[in-house]
Amino acid sequence: MKNLILIRHAKSSWEAPLKDFDRPLVKRGIIDAHDVSATISKFLPKTYLIWCSTAARAVETALIFAQNISYPIESIVYKDDLYTFDEKQLEKVIKSCNNALESVILFGHNEAITNFVNKFGDVFIDNVPTSGFVSLQFDTESWEKLDKGKTHKTIFPKDLK
């Protein structure tokens, strides 16, 4: 069994004249990230690794979640190739996981996340919102052989308002 949790980065700013990669979170994004991360503990596997895009907004989101779920921030694995909006690239990264890992939490970007969860999950999600949490389970021992899995749990900020 493999468990994959995908979390879309929190709401970020389009205001500052920055490159997309460098955009920071806005206040609403910070609040939403705290709200969602405060409610996910009972849906997390016993052990897991966190992978995160190197984009500023994904890093900030991962740090908020790590703080709230008591995950050591120095254990977060940052991956440049998770800065993608393409589900095929996201799938490639996920399928490269070491099979010794049973569970991975991944912080990334849309459209890649929404398209991935719709391809591999069993519940259609129109759009995974910012700070959105989607947990998928796969009946396989190999990340490389991921196929259709089960959408185990979704938590979106609007569900907590």
Disulfide bonds with the S-S distance in Angstrom:
none
